[in-house]
Amino acid sequence: MALRPATALAVVLAGLFGGTAARAAEARPFVVYHESWLERPATGAIATTLAFMPAYANTVVLAFARPDMIYPGQLDLGATGLEYQFGGPILRDAIAILKRDNPGVRVLLGVGGDGYKEGWPAYDPVAAARLVADLGADGIDLDYEPPRPDCRPSGEAGRIACASDPIWRDLVRRTRAALPRPAMLSIPVWSVGAYGEGDYAAARPVSPYTGVMLDLLRSPEAAEVDLLSIMSYEAGPDFDPRQAFRAYRHYWQGPLTIGINVVSSIPGDDWSPPRIEAILSDLATPADPGAGAMLYAALQRTSDGSANGRRKLQDICRGLGLSGCDATLP
């Protein structure tokens, strides 16, 4: 009997990925977004920054592909949403160099993000999974940002319910069906997405996104997810990253990272080296080996050059107590 396209792809992916999810299972997670629109032009993989991401950044996300991408195969990136200024074969080869030199690294295709909010009704997880396989990547980072989550307490014991709840569960189910384990599925989650109930019912700030991730975290679909990254930036002066981390940890026991950005539009949203060290030393403890950090993003810099992703990589590495922190991007 002939396999259906999605089933046949699943068989190929299972053989391709082998044990990628298990290879870095013991490493403290350090997720780094690599902005395709800021990558330099290159005529070969050796000229990219991607190929030389430092080893301590053990999960690299290619930012971003369209949810409604059209991927005809043959590493044609033209309608995928990725904005690298070189073709798919060079991107594939850069990933291969990175993984050859750093066997524990995982490379994920970031799908969605702020720039592609409108494409989710036509999300094509099978096309995304085919692109992941052709690039030699390891999975998908599912960056769905609901425009109107409409979260509010429901009649069920004051639980938070959101208009986006069934959408989230459906996206996770469909992505995992197209991309079976050991391929990796990660999700960047809203800063206040675990607030609104129990000990965190009054946690500030309050927003339409308060509790937006709670339904997914309680659902059977949560077992299909491998890692969460908290977008713990640009959330306002009342936001406490430590509290947000502990709220998510109450519902989620898997790998969990606290997000750190390079450039912020909010005054006072300062991720200085002392603050990074203080927060990470509180959260990434020996008692919680699954706690780590996320950087958005590797190639960003402020207009005056006072902050850039290269230095933030090193700051986070030191804050996590990792080795090899003198290394950074070329």
MOURBEL-V453857 format. One record per residue. N is the residue number from 1. OMEGA is omega in whole degrees, -180 to 180 (999 if undefined). BURIAL is + if it has 9 or more other C-alpha atoms within 8 Angstrom, else -. Layout:
BEGIN
n=N omega=OMEGA burial=BURIAL
n=N omega=OMEGA burial=BURIAL
END
This chain:
BEGIN
n=1 omega=-180 burial=-
n=2 omega=177 burial=-
n=3 omega=171 burial=-
n=4 omega=-176 burial=-
n=5 omega=-178 burial=-
n=6 omega=180 burial=+
n=7 omega=178 burial=+
n=8 omega=178 burial=+
n=9 omega=180 burial=+
n=10 omega=179 burial=+
n=11 omega=179 burial=-
n=12 omega=-178 burial=-
n=13 omega=-179 burial=+
n=14 omega=178 burial=+
n=15 omega=-177 burial=-
n=16 omega=-173 burial=-
n=17 omega=-179 burial=+
n=18 omega=-176 burial=-
n=19 omega=-175 burial=-
n=20 omega=-179 burial=+
n=21 omega=-178 burial=+
n=22 omega=-173 burial=-
n=23 omega=-177 burial=+
n=24 omega=-174 burial=+
n=25 omega=-176 burial=-
n=26 omega=-176 burial=-
n=27 omega=175 burial=-
n=28 omega=-173 burial=-
n=29 omega=174 burial=+
n=30 omega=-176 burial=+
n=31 omega=180 burial=+
n=32 omega=175 burial=+
n=33 omega=180 burial=+
n=34 omega=-172 burial=+
n=35 omega=-178 burial=+
n=36 omega=-178 burial=+
n=37 omega=178 burial=-
n=38 omega=177 burial=-
n=39 omega=-177 burial=+
n=40 omega=174 burial=-
n=41 omega=-178 burial=-
n=42 omega=175 burial=+
n=43 omega=177 burial=-
n=44 omega=-175 burial=-
n=45 omega=-176 burial=+
n=46 omega=-179 burial=-
n=47 omega=-179 burial=-
n=48 omega=170 burial=+
n=49 omega=-177 burial=+
n=50 omega=-177 burial=+
n=51 omega=-174 burial=+
n=52 omega=171 burial=+
n=53 omega=-177 burial=+
n=54 omega=-173 burial=-
n=55 omega=-177 burial=-
n=56 omega=175 burial=+
n=57 omega=-167 burial=+
n=58 omega=173 burial=+
n=59 omega=-177 burial=+
n=60 omega=-178 burial=+
n=61 omega=176 burial=+
n=62 omega=-173 burial=+
n=63 omega=-17 burial=+
n=64 omega=173 burial=+
n=65 omega=179 burial=+
n=66 omega=172 burial=+
n=67 omega=-178 burial=+
n=68 omega=-178 burial=+
n=69 omega=167 burial=+
n=70 omega=-179 burial=-
n=71 omega=-178 burial=+
n=72 omega=-176 burial=-
n=73 omega=177 burial=-
n=74 omega=177 burial=-
n=75 omega=175 burial=+
n=76 omega=-176 burial=+
n=77 omega=-168 burial=+
n=78 omega=-177 burial=-
n=79 omega=-179 burial=+
n=80 omega=-176 burial=+
n=81 omega=175 burial=+
n=82 omega=-172 burial=+
n=83 omega=175 burial=-
n=84 omega=-178 burial=+
n=85 omega=174 burial=+
n=86 omega=-173 burial=+
n=87 omega=-179 burial=+
n=88 omega=179 burial=+
n=89 omega=178 burial=-
n=90 omega=177 burial=+
n=91 omega=177 burial=+
n=92 omega=-178 burial=+
n=93 omega=177 burial=+
n=94 omega=176 burial=+
n=95 omega=-180 burial=+
n=96 omega=178 burial=+
n=97 omega=180 burial=+
n=98 omega=-177 burial=+
n=99 omega=176 burial=+
n=100 omega=-177 burial=-
n=101 omega=-179 burial=-
n=102 omega=-172 burial=-
n=103 omega=-180 burial=-
n=104 omega=-174 burial=+
n=105 omega=173 burial=+
n=106 omega=179 burial=+
n=107 omega=-178 burial=+
n=108 omega=173 burial=+
n=109 omega=176 burial=+
n=110 omega=-178 burial=+
n=111 omega=178 burial=+
n=112 omega=-177 burial=+
n=113 omega=-174 burial=+
n=114 omega=-176 burial=-
n=115 omega=-176 burial=-
n=116 omega=-177 burial=+
n=117 omega=-172 burial=+
n=118 omega=-172 burial=-
n=119 omega=-172 burial=+
n=120 omega=177 burial=+
n=121 omega=179 burial=-
n=122 omega=-180 burial=-
n=123 omega=-179 burial=+
n=124 omega=-178 burial=+
n=125 omega=178 burial=+
n=126 omega=176 burial=+
n=127 omega=179 burial=+
n=128 omega=180 burial=+
n=129 omega=177 burial=+
n=130 omega=178 burial=+
n=131 omega=176 burial=+
n=132 omega=-178 burial=+
n=133 omega=-177 burial=+
n=134 omega=179 burial=+
n=135 omega=-173 burial=+
n=136 omega=178 burial=+
n=137 omega=-169 burial=+
n=138 omega=-180 burial=+
n=139 omega=-175 burial=+
n=140 omega=169 burial=+
n=141 omega=-169 burial=+
n=142 omega=-172 burial=+
n=143 omega=176 burial=+
n=144 omega=180 burial=+
n=145 omega=-175 burial=-
n=146 omega=-178 burial=-
n=147 omega=-179 burial=-
n=148 omega=-177 burial=-
n=149 omega=176 burial=+
n=150 omega=-179 burial=+
n=151 omega=179 burial=+
n=152 omega=176 burial=+
n=153 omega=178 burial=+
n=154 omega=-180 burial=+
n=155 omega=-176 burial=-
n=156 omega=176 burial=-
n=157 omega=177 burial=-
n=158 omega=178 burial=-
n=159 omega=177 burial=+
n=160 omega=173 burial=+
n=161 omega=-176 burial=+
n=162 omega=177 burial=+
n=163 omega=-178 burial=+
n=164 omega=-175 burial=+
n=165 omega=-179 burial=+
n=166 omega=178 burial=-
n=167 omega=180 burial=-
n=168 omega=-178 burial=+
n=169 omega=179 burial=+
n=170 omega=180 burial=-
n=171 omega=180 burial=-
n=172 omega=180 burial=+
n=173 omega=-176 burial=+
n=174 omega=179 burial=+
n=175 omega=-179 burial=+
n=176 omega=177 burial=+
n=177 omega=179 burial=+
n=178 omega=-172 burial=+
n=179 omega=-175 burial=+
n=180 omega=174 burial=+
n=181 omega=18 burial=-
n=182 omega=173 burial=+
n=183 omega=-172 burial=+
n=184 omega=174 burial=+
n=185 omega=178 burial=+
n=186 omega=-179 burial=+
n=187 omega=167 burial=+
n=188 omega=-171 burial=+
n=189 omega=-174 burial=+
n=190 omega=-177 burial=+
n=191 omega=-177 burial=+
n=192 omega=-172 burial=+
n=193 omega=177 burial=+
n=194 omega=177 burial=+
n=195 omega=170 burial=+
n=196 omega=-178 burial=+
n=197 omega=173 burial=+
n=198 omega=-179 burial=-
n=199 omega=-176 burial=-
n=200 omega=-178 burial=+
n=201 omega=-177 burial=-
n=202 omega=-178 burial=-
n=203 omega=-178 burial=-
n=204 omega=2 burial=-
n=205 omega=175 burial=+
n=206 omega=-179 burial=-
n=207 omega=176 burial=-
n=208 omega=-180 burial=+
n=209 omega=179 burial=+
n=210 omega=179 burial=+
n=211 omega=-173 burial=+
n=212 omega=-179 burial=+
n=213 omega=-172 burial=+
n=214 omega=-179 burial=+
n=215 omega=179 burial=+
n=216 omega=-178 burial=+
n=217 omega=178 burial=+
n=218 omega=-171 burial=-
n=219 omega=174 burial=-
n=220 omega=-179 burial=-
n=221 omega=179 burial=+
n=222 omega=180 burial=+
n=223 omega=179 burial=-
n=224 omega=-176 burial=+
n=225 omega=-177 burial=+
n=226 omega=-174 burial=+
n=227 omega=173 burial=+
n=228 omega=174 burial=+
n=229 omega=-178 burial=+
n=230 omega=177 burial=+
n=231 omega=-170 burial=+
n=232 omega=179 burial=+
n=233 omega=-178 burial=+
n=234 omega=-179 burial=-
n=235 omega=177 burial=+
n=236 omega=-173 burial=+
n=237 omega=-179 burial=-
n=238 omega=-174 burial=-
n=239 omega=179 burial=-
n=240 omega=-179 burial=-
n=241 omega=179 burial=+
n=242 omega=-180 burial=+
n=243 omega=179 burial=-
n=244 omega=179 burial=+
n=245 omega=-177 burial=+
n=246 omega=176 burial=-
n=247 omega=177 burial=+
n=248 omega=-179 burial=+
n=249 omega=177 burial=+
n=250 omega=-176 burial=-
n=251 omega=-169 burial=+
n=252 omega=-177 burial=-
n=253 omega=180 burial=-
n=254 omega=178 burial=-
n=255 omega=-173 burial=+
n=256 omega=-179 burial=+
n=257 omega=176 burial=+
n=258 omega=-174 burial=+
n=259 omega=-180 burial=+
n=260 omega=180 burial=+
n=261 omega=-180 burial=+
n=262 omega=-175 burial=+
n=263 omega=180 burial=+
n=264 omega=176 burial=+
n=265 omega=-177 burial=-
n=266 omega=177 burial=-
n=267 omega=179 burial=-
n=268 omega=178 burial=-
n=269 omega=-168 burial=+
n=270 omega=174 burial=-
n=271 omega=178 burial=+
n=272 omega=178 burial=-
n=273 omega=178 burial=+
n=274 omega=180 burial=-
n=275 omega=177 burial=+
n=276 omega=-179 burial=+
n=277 omega=-178 burial=+
n=278 omega=-177 burial=+
n=279 omega=-179 burial=+
n=280 omega=178 burial=+
n=281 omega=177 burial=+
n=282 omega=-171 burial=-
n=283 omega=-176 burial=+
n=284 omega=-175 burial=+
n=285 omega=176 burial=+
n=286 omega=180 burial=-
n=287 omega=-179 burial=-
n=288 omega=-177 burial=-
n=289 omega=178 burial=+
n=290 omega=179 burial=+
n=291 omega=-180 burial=+
n=292 omega=-175 burial=+
n=293 omega=175 burial=+
n=294 omega=177 burial=+
n=295 omega=169 burial=+
n=296 omega=9 burial=+
n=297 omega=-167 burial=+
n=298 omega=-171 burial=+
n=299 omega=-180 burial=+
n=300 omega=173 burial=+
n=301 omega=174 burial=+
n=302 omega=-177 burial=+
n=303 omega=180 burial=-
n=304 omega=178 burial=-
n=305 omega=-176 burial=-
n=306 omega=177 burial=-
n=307 omega=176 burial=+
n=308 omega=-176 burial=+
n=309 omega=-179 burial=+
n=310 omega=179 burial=+
n=311 omega=179 burial=+
n=312 omega=175 burial=+
n=313 omega=-179 burial=+
n=314 omega=179 burial=+
n=315 omega=-179 burial=+
n=316 omega=177 burial=+
n=317 omega=-180 burial=+
n=318 omega=179 burial=+
n=319 omega=178 burial=+
n=320 omega=-180 burial=+
n=321 omega=-180 burial=-
n=322 omega=179 burial=+
n=323 omega=177 burial=-
n=324 omega=-173 burial=-
n=325 omega=176 burial=+
n=326 omega=180 burial=-
n=327 omega=173 burial=-
n=328 omega=-179 burial=+
n=329 omega=176 burial=-
n=330 omega=999 burial=-
END
